[in-house]
Amino acid sequence: MAYKDNIPAEFQDPKYKVRRFQNWMLVGVLYSLFYMTRYNFSALAPVLQGLFGWTKNDLGLFETILPLVYGLSVFFNGPLAEKIGGRKAFLIGAVGVVLANGAFGAMCLTVLQPAVMSGTGHERTVLEAASLAWGVDARTMAWIMAIMWGVNGYFQSFGALAIVKINAQWFHIRERGAFSAIFGVLIRFGLILAFSGAPFIAAFLPVQWAFWIPALLVALFFFLNLFFVKETPEEAGYPSRDTGDAVVGEAGQKVTTKMVLIKIFTSWHMWMIAIASMMIGLVRRSTVDSWWPMYFKESYEMSGTDFVPQLLSWSIAALGIAGGFAFGYMSDRIFKSRRAPVVVIGFIGMVVCLVAFYGSDALALGPYGAVVCLACLSFFVNGAHGMIGGAASMDFGGRKGVATAAGLFDGMQYLSAAVTGVVVAWVTTNHGWQWWKLWALPWAVIGGIVMATLWNVIPRGKGGH
């Protein structure tokens, strides 16, 4: 049977697909901008460290508080998104992101005199402390700004919930592997904007503009989504469609948050996926999505605008996108909409890449060896994350429980990722960057074992084929 024969005809209608594409692109670009306004801090960590005179432990506060707040928030915001709809949830999040990034950028104006740093790499120390408004010291300012960044994390948490809530209404289960690939493209595009774009903004303008310009872009797409995005096909003038995903409740029955939570928290499958998501968070947040700008600064004295870090940011994006499409294709076409096999492949790839990354520095292959290893790691991380965040949450949560399911999976990932802030800061300060790579390795092994238990699982709904 041909692949498209598994997809009902109403999902293949050309006019429907054009309208869905319009919806998808506006929602998707806003989601990418959420990533830009979340990871601009990580991209600018070396710049902010020099400005405020922060240590890596100070930077670790930011990398702990935002994912911690994000991870807790999605548990509450998931049911809220179910109730009010993905579109409204997305708009609420966008308003908060604009305000949080605007306020955070303004805090950079509290630096009356930047810190004077001496030395390079691990030997870099503060020679003269920064002079800050209100007479506060650098550590106190780090706590103040990290809490503000946590507020950003709260509003950021609406993004993933909203995007899967909206698109679960528009995509059939047999299309969701491809959806997860597009989901991965949006993530990587947002990370390019952060890791490649933000350093250039800070190089030509005061650093606060690297927070204000992304906030202005979010504001623009807030209005585009407000006027042109529809929550469901029915709101866009199309008849109701059976997406073939998991079913909560009986036909015509009003689905409550309690019903969805019971379905999720009593499902062994859901918990295995949540644990695997945690393992992805530990690997992802400690390597390709966060600390590598500091690694290049301390190991090779390279800034974000230098050629090699720029090459890496684009390579991480390109291979991450390729991983999303490859995993989506394999899941839909080869494994017949089973997500676990390709996620297992992703974890195996992570193990191989981390071992190679450790070896590249041990063999003194230099920054280009690191680029190859991190870019390949992105291929497997993004492919696996797209499967869990973009496909599995829709499959197992269904249209009526998708935001809560996404909240569980995304929340567990970010709660585990919160550990990486303080741990990576401590490990790299006390033991160096080689131990950073070894620390991430066991989590990929555990994730592969957990997902292997779901090898043949596929959700069953009345249209699930």
C-alpha positions as CSV (number, residue, x, y, z in Angstrom):
1,M,0.0,0.0,0.0
2,A,1.4,3.4,-0.9
3,Y,2.2,5.8,1.9
4,K,-0.5,8.3,0.9
5,D,-3.1,5.6,0.8
6,N,-2.9,5.5,4.6
7,I,-3.9,9.2,4.8
8,P,-7.6,10.0,4.4
9,A,-8.5,12.0,1.3
10,E,-9.7,15.1,3.2
11,F,-6.2,15.6,4.5
12,Q,-4.8,15.6,1.0
13,D,-7.2,18.2,-0.4
14,P,-4.9,20.9,-2.1
15,K,-6.9,23.8,-0.7
16,Y,-6.9,22.4,2.7
17,K,-3.1,21.9,2.6
18,V,-2.6,25.4,1.4
19,R,-4.6,26.8,4.3
20,R,-2.8,24.5,6.7
21,F,0.5,25.7,5.4
22,Q,-0.4,29.3,6.1
23,N,-1.5,28.4,9.6
24,W,1.6,26.3,10.1
25,M,4.1,28.9,8.9
26,L,2.8,31.8,11.1
27,V,2.6,29.6,14.2
28,G,6.0,28.0,13.3
29,V,7.9,31.3,12.8
30,L,6.6,32.6,16.1
31,Y,7.8,29.4,17.7
32,S,11.2,29.9,16.2
33,L,11.3,33.3,17.7
34,F,10.5,31.9,21.1
35,Y,13.7,29.9,20.7
36,M,15.6,33.0,19.8
37,T,14.3,34.8,22.8
38,R,15.1,31.8,25.0
39,Y,18.7,31.0,23.9
40,N,20.0,34.5,23.2
41,F,21.2,34.4,26.8
42,S,23.2,31.2,26.2
43,A,24.7,32.6,23.0
44,L,25.7,35.8,24.7
45,A,27.0,34.1,28.0
46,P,30.6,35.0,27.3
47,V,29.7,38.6,26.5
48,L,27.6,39.0,29.6
49,Q,30.3,37.3,31.7
50,G,32.8,39.9,30.6
51,L,30.3,42.8,31.1
52,F,29.2,41.9,34.6
53,G,32.3,40.0,35.8
54,W,30.3,36.8,36.3
55,T,31.8,33.3,37.0
56,K,30.6,30.1,35.3
57,N,28.7,29.4,38.6
58,D,26.9,32.7,38.1
59,L,26.0,31.7,34.5
60,G,24.8,28.4,35.8
61,L,22.1,30.2,37.8
62,F,20.5,31.2,34.5
63,E,20.9,27.8,33.0
64,T,19.2,26.3,36.0
65,I,16.4,28.7,36.8
66,L,14.9,29.1,33.3
67,P,14.6,25.4,32.6
68,L,13.3,24.7,36.1
69,V,10.6,27.3,35.8
70,Y,9.8,26.2,32.3
71,G,9.6,22.6,33.4
72,L,7.2,23.3,36.2
73,S,5.1,25.7,34.2
74,V,4.2,23.3,31.4
75,F,2.5,21.0,33.9
76,F,0.1,23.8,34.8
77,N,0.0,25.5,31.4
78,G,-0.7,22.2,29.5
79,P,-4.3,21.8,31.0
80,L,-4.8,25.6,30.6
81,A,-3.9,25.3,26.9
82,E,-6.4,22.4,26.6
83,K,-9.1,24.7,28.1
84,I,-8.5,28.0,26.2
85,G,-7.0,26.6,23.0
86,G,-3.5,26.6,21.6
87,R,-3.9,29.9,19.7
88,K,-4.8,31.9,22.9
89,A,-2.1,30.2,24.9
90,F,0.5,31.1,22.2
91,L,-0.6,34.7,22.3
92,I,-0.4,34.9,26.1
93,G,3.1,33.4,25.9
94,A,4.2,35.9,23.2
95,V,3.1,38.9,25.3
96,G,5.1,37.6,28.3
97,V,8.2,36.8,26.2
98,V,8.2,40.4,24.8
99,L,8.0,41.9,28.2
100,A,10.5,39.6,29.8
101,N,13.2,40.1,27.1
102,G,12.5,43.8,27.1
103,A,13.0,44.0,30.8
104,F,16.1,41.7,30.8
105,G,17.8,43.9,28.1
106,A,17.1,46.9,30.2
107,M,19.0,45.4,33.1
108,C,22.1,45.6,31.0
109,L,21.9,49.3,31.4
110,T,22.6,48.9,35.2
111,V,26.3,48.4,34.3
112,L,28.0,51.7,35.0
113,Q,31.5,50.4,34.4
114,P,32.1,46.9,32.9
115,A,34.3,44.4,34.8
116,V,38.0,44.2,33.9
117,M,39.0,40.7,33.2
118,S,42.5,39.2,33.0
119,G,43.9,35.9,31.7
120,T,42.4,33.4,29.2
121,G,40.5,30.1,29.3
122,H,40.2,28.6,32.8
123,E,42.7,31.2,34.1
124,R,40.3,34.1,33.3
125,T,39.6,36.0,36.4
126,V,38.0,39.3,37.4
127,L,40.8,41.9,37.9
128,E,38.3,44.7,38.7
129,A,34.7,44.2,39.6
130,A,31.9,45.8,37.5
131,S,30.4,49.0,38.9
132,L,26.6,48.4,39.0
133,A,23.6,50.6,39.7
134,W,22.0,50.4,43.2
135,G,25.4,49.5,44.6
136,V,24.8,45.7,44.2
137,D,27.6,43.3,43.5
138,A,27.9,41.0,40.5
139,R,26.5,37.9,42.3
140,T,23.4,39.7,43.5
141,M,22.8,41.0,40.1
142,A,23.1,37.5,38.7
143,W,20.4,36.3,41.0
144,I,18.1,39.3,40.2
145,M,18.5,38.7,36.4
146,A,18.3,35.0,36.7
147,I,14.9,35.3,38.4
148,M,13.8,37.7,35.6
149,W,15.0,35.1,33.1
150,G,12.9,32.5,34.9
151,V,9.8,34.7,34.3
152,N,10.8,34.5,30.6
153,G,10.8,30.7,31.0
154,Y,7.3,30.7,32.3
155,F,5.9,32.4,29.2
156,Q,8.2,30.4,26.9
157,S,6.5,27.2,28.2
158,F,3.3,28.2,26.3
159,G,5.1,27.7,23.0
160,A,5.5,24.0,22.6
161,L,2.1,23.3,24.2
162,A,0.4,25.7,21.8
163,I,2.0,24.5,18.6
164,V,1.2,20.8,19.2
165,K,-2.3,21.7,20.4
166,I,-3.0,23.6,17.2
167,N,-1.4,21.2,14.8
168,A,-2.9,18.1,16.3
169,Q,-6.2,19.4,14.9
170,W,-4.7,19.8,11.4
171,F,-2.5,16.8,10.9
172,H,-3.4,13.1,10.6
173,I,-1.4,10.6,12.6
174,R,0.2,9.2,9.4
175,E,1.6,12.7,8.7
176,R,3.1,13.4,12.1
177,G,6.6,12.0,11.5
178,A,6.9,14.6,8.7
179,F,5.4,17.2,11.1
180,S,8.1,16.4,13.7
181,A,10.7,17.1,11.0
182,I,9.2,20.5,10.4
183,F,9.0,21.0,14.2
184,G,12.8,20.3,14.2
185,V,13.4,22.9,11.4
186,L,11.7,25.5,13.5
187,I,13.7,24.7,16.6
188,R,17.0,24.9,14.6
189,F,16.0,28.0,12.8
190,G,15.4,29.7,16.2
191,L,18.7,28.5,17.5
192,I,20.5,29.9,14.4
193,L,18.8,33.3,15.1
194,A,20.1,33.0,18.7
195,F,23.6,31.5,18.4
196,S,24.5,33.1,15.0
197,G,22.4,36.3,15.0
198,A,22.5,37.5,18.7
199,P,26.4,37.7,18.8
200,F,26.4,39.9,15.7
201,I,23.7,42.2,17.2
202,A,25.8,42.5,20.3
203,A,28.9,43.2,18.2
204,F,27.4,46.2,16.4
205,L,25.0,47.5,19.0
206,P,24.9,47.6,22.8
207,V,24.2,44.1,24.2
208,Q,20.7,45.0,25.3
209,W,19.6,45.1,21.7
210,A,20.3,41.4,21.4
211,F,17.3,41.0,23.7
212,W,15.2,44.0,22.4
213,I,15.3,43.2,18.7
214,P,14.1,39.5,19.2
215,A,11.4,40.9,21.4
216,L,10.2,43.2,18.7
217,L,10.1,40.3,16.2
218,V,8.0,38.3,18.6
219,A,5.6,41.3,18.9
220,L,5.3,41.5,15.1
221,F,4.3,37.8,14.8
222,F,2.0,38.1,17.8
223,F,-0.2,40.3,15.6
224,L,0.2,38.1,12.5
225,N,-1.0,35.1,14.6
226,L,-3.7,37.1,16.2
227,F,-5.3,38.0,12.8
228,F,-4.5,35.1,10.5
229,V,-4.2,31.8,12.5
230,K,-7.1,29.5,13.2
231,E,-7.2,27.0,16.0
232,T,-9.0,24.2,14.1
233,P,-10.0,23.3,10.5
234,E,-13.6,23.9,11.5
235,E,-12.8,27.6,12.4
236,A,-11.3,28.0,8.9
237,G,-14.5,26.7,7.3
238,Y,-13.6,23.0,6.8
239,P,-15.6,20.0,8.1
240,S,-14.5,18.1,11.2
241,R,-11.7,15.5,10.5
242,D,-10.8,12.3,12.3
243,T,-7.0,12.6,12.9
244,G,-6.7,8.9,13.9
245,D,-4.9,9.5,17.2
246,A,-5.4,8.2,20.7
247,V,-9.0,8.7,22.0
248,V,-9.9,10.2,25.4
249,G,-13.4,9.6,26.5
250,E,-16.4,8.5,24.3
251,A,-17.5,10.1,21.2
252,G,-19.3,13.4,22.0
253,Q,-18.3,13.2,25.6
254,K,-16.9,16.4,27.2
255,V,-13.3,15.7,28.0
256,T,-12.1,17.1,31.4
257,T,-8.6,17.8,32.5
258,K,-9.0,15.1,35.1
259,M,-9.8,12.5,32.4
260,V,-6.7,13.6,30.4
261,L,-4.5,13.5,33.4
262,I,-5.7,10.0,34.5
263,K,-5.1,8.8,30.9
264,I,-1.6,10.1,30.9
265,F,-0.4,9.3,34.5
266,T,-1.8,5.8,34.4
267,S,-0.1,5.0,31.1
268,W,3.2,3.1,31.3
269,H,3.9,4.1,27.7
270,M,3.6,7.8,28.6
271,W,6.0,7.5,31.5
272,M,8.6,5.7,29.4
273,I,8.4,8.5,26.9
274,A,8.6,11.1,29.7
275,I,11.8,9.4,31.1
276,A,13.3,9.3,27.6
277,S,12.5,13.0,27.2
278,M,14.4,13.7,30.4
279,M,17.4,11.9,29.0
280,I,17.3,14.0,25.9
281,G,17.1,17.1,28.0
282,L,20.2,16.2,29.9
283,V,22.2,15.6,26.8
284,R,20.7,18.4,24.7
285,R,20.8,21.3,27.2
286,S,24.3,20.5,28.4
287,T,25.8,20.4,24.9
288,V,24.3,21.6,21.6
289,D,21.7,23.9,23.1
290,S,23.7,25.7,25.8
291,W,27.2,25.5,27.0
292,W,29.2,25.2,23.8
293,P,29.8,29.0,23.4
294,M,31.6,29.0,26.7
295,Y,33.6,25.9,25.7
296,F,34.9,27.7,22.6
297,K,35.6,30.8,24.5
298,E,37.6,29.0,27.2
299,S,39.2,26.3,25.0
300,Y,40.0,28.3,21.9
301,E,39.5,32.0,22.8
302,M,36.8,32.3,20.1
303,S,33.9,34.7,20.3
304,G,30.4,34.1,18.9
305,T,31.2,36.2,15.7
306,D,34.4,34.2,14.9
307,F,34.2,31.9,11.9
308,V,34.4,28.5,13.7
309,P,31.5,29.3,16.2
310,Q,29.5,30.6,13.4
311,L,30.2,27.5,11.3
312,L,29.2,25.4,14.3
313,S,25.9,27.2,14.9
314,W,24.9,26.7,11.2
315,S,26.2,23.1,11.2
316,I,24.2,22.3,14.3
317,A,21.1,23.7,12.6
318,A,21.7,22.0,9.3
319,L,22.4,18.6,10.7
320,G,19.6,19.0,13.3
321,I,17.1,19.8,10.5
322,A,18.5,16.8,8.5
323,G,18.0,14.6,11.6
324,G,14.4,15.7,12.0
325,F,13.5,14.9,8.4
326,A,15.4,11.6,8.4
327,F,13.8,10.4,11.7
328,G,10.4,11.6,10.5
329,Y,10.7,9.7,7.2
330,M,11.9,6.6,9.0
331,S,9.1,6.7,11.5
332,D,6.3,7.2,9.0
333,R,7.6,5.1,6.1
334,I,9.8,2.4,7.5
335,F,8.5,1.9,11.0
336,K,4.8,2.6,10.1
337,S,4.3,5.5,12.6
338,R,6.1,3.8,15.4
339,R,8.2,6.5,17.2
340,A,10.3,4.4,19.6
341,P,12.6,2.7,17.1
342,V,13.9,5.9,15.6
343,V,14.3,7.5,19.1
344,V,16.4,4.5,20.1
345,I,18.5,5.1,17.0
346,G,18.8,8.7,18.1
347,F,20.2,7.7,21.5
348,I,22.7,5.3,20.0
349,G,23.9,8.1,17.8
350,M,24.3,10.4,20.8
351,V,26.5,7.9,22.5
352,V,28.7,7.5,19.5
353,C,29.0,11.3,19.0
354,L,29.8,12.0,22.7
355,V,32.6,9.4,22.7
356,A,34.0,10.8,19.4
357,F,33.8,14.4,20.9
358,Y,35.8,13.2,23.9
359,G,38.3,11.6,21.6
360,S,38.6,14.6,19.4
361,D,40.1,16.8,22.2
362,A,42.1,13.8,23.5
363,L,43.7,13.5,20.1
364,A,44.1,17.3,19.8
365,L,41.9,17.6,16.6
366,G,41.2,21.2,17.5
367,P,38.0,23.3,17.0
368,Y,37.1,21.7,13.7
369,G,37.0,18.3,15.3
370,A,34.6,19.7,17.9
371,V,32.5,21.2,15.2
372,V,32.1,17.9,13.4
373,C,31.2,16.0,16.7
374,L,28.7,18.6,18.0
375,A,27.0,19.0,14.6
376,C,26.6,15.2,14.3
377,L,25.3,15.1,17.9
378,S,22.7,17.7,16.8
379,F,21.5,15.3,14.1
380,F,20.6,12.6,16.6
381,V,19.4,14.9,19.4
382,N,17.1,16.9,17.2
383,G,15.7,13.8,15.4
384,A,14.9,12.2,18.8
385,H,13.5,15.4,20.3
386,G,11.2,16.0,17.3
387,M,9.8,12.5,17.6
388,I,8.9,12.9,21.2
389,G,8.0,16.6,21.3
390,G,6.4,16.8,17.9
391,A,4.9,13.4,17.1
392,A,4.5,11.2,20.2
393,S,2.7,13.9,22.2
394,M,0.1,14.2,19.5
395,D,-0.2,10.4,19.0
396,F,-0.6,9.5,22.7
397,G,-2.4,12.6,23.9
398,G,-4.8,12.8,21.0
399,R,-6.4,16.1,19.9
400,K,-8.1,16.6,23.2
401,G,-5.1,15.7,25.4
402,V,-2.2,16.8,23.3
403,A,-1.2,19.9,25.2
404,T,-1.2,18.1,28.5
405,A,0.9,15.3,27.0
406,A,3.3,17.8,25.5
407,G,3.5,19.4,28.9
408,L,4.4,16.2,30.5
409,F,7.1,15.3,27.9
410,D,8.5,18.8,27.6
411,G,8.3,19.5,31.3
412,M,10.2,16.4,32.3
413,Q,12.8,17.3,29.7
414,Y,13.3,20.8,31.1
415,L,13.2,19.7,34.7
416,S,16.1,17.3,34.0
417,A,17.8,20.0,32.0
418,A,17.7,22.3,35.0
419,V,20.3,20.0,36.6
420,T,22.8,20.9,33.8
421,G,23.1,24.5,34.8
422,V,24.8,24.1,38.2
423,V,26.4,20.7,37.4
424,V,28.1,21.7,34.1
425,A,29.3,25.0,35.8
426,W,30.8,23.0,38.6
427,V,32.2,20.2,36.5
428,T,33.9,22.5,34.0
429,T,35.2,24.8,36.7
430,N,36.7,22.0,38.8
431,H,37.5,19.3,36.3
432,G,37.6,20.9,32.8
433,W,35.7,20.5,29.6
434,Q,36.5,16.8,29.0
435,W,34.5,15.8,32.0
436,W,31.6,17.8,30.5
437,K,31.4,15.4,27.7
438,L,31.6,12.3,29.9
439,W,28.9,13.6,32.2
440,A,26.4,13.7,29.3
441,L,27.1,10.1,28.1
442,P,25.2,7.9,30.6
443,W,21.9,9.7,30.0
444,A,22.0,8.8,26.3
445,V,22.5,5.1,27.3
446,I,19.6,5.2,29.7
447,G,17.3,6.9,27.2
448,G,18.0,4.2,24.5
449,I,17.2,1.4,27.0
450,V,14.0,3.0,28.1
451,M,12.7,3.7,24.6
452,A,13.6,0.1,23.5
453,T,10.8,-1.1,25.8
454,L,8.3,0.6,23.5
455,W,9.7,-0.7,20.2
456,N,6.4,-2.0,18.8
457,V,4.0,0.4,20.5
458,I,1.7,2.6,18.4
459,P,-1.4,4.5,19.7
460,R,-4.7,3.1,18.7
461,G,-7.7,5.3,17.9
462,K,-10.7,4.8,15.8
463,G,-8.9,6.2,12.8
464,G,-5.5,4.8,13.5
465,H,-5.4,2.2,10.8
